[in-house]
Amino acid sequence: MIDLHSHTTFSDGIMMPAAAVRYARAAGYRALAFTDHADTSNMAFLLNSLLPLARQYSLHAGIEIFVGVELTHVPPALIPDAIAEARALGAQIVLVHGETLGDSVEAGTNHASIAGRADILAHPGLITPEDAALAAELNVFLEITTSASHGQTNGHVARLAKAAGAALLINSDAHRQNQFVNRDKRRQIALGAGLSDADIDAIDAAAGNIVARLLK
């Protein structure tokens, strides 16, 4: 399994990075991305702090570690520039905190994130067909989340993504140990969102391709 969305004590997670690595590996993950909440005030600090740890732990912890950011509550007009800045600072993957029903997110965030070519739009909530189609066109991944607080619209996201041909990823958005779900629970959540076993296999293959690209 691969998880490209997790949080540590560098934002609102309760796990130190080393603990997150250990718990993710114990749950069966072979790759993990730290994507702590960020805006332009803390991106450099996060990346400079976590990238060296990721390189070291990838050699010794039995799991590949990557470092990115989850841009969170950035005004939509500023999101494209924030995405570009995160990449310039060394982020290996850029997520944006989408318009989940589990939080108060400004309208227009989904569209700006896709138009700005984020790598992943996290928990997109009630994403529109137009934005799903744009995600397909611009190769932005939409997230199916195993997080209980953000997963209310997983079925909607899966349905619109499949209709538009947009790519999906399954991530944990883990903030604590027990949110790194095992393979069976992850599959059950995906099936509950209306995905098939073939869909899940395709998602896993896509995640594997991302990891292979990041390792080059």
Protein Blocks (a to p, Z undefined) as FASTA:
>chain_A
ZZfbdcdfklmbfbdfklmmmmmmmnopabdcddddddfklmmmmmmmmmmmmmmmmmmn
opacddddddehiafklmmmmmmmmmmnopabdcdddfbfkbccdehklmmmmmnopabd
chekjadfklmmmmmmnopacdddfbfklmmmmmmmmmmmmmnopacdddfkiabfklmc
cfklmmmmmmmnopafklmmmmmmmmmmmmmmmmZZ
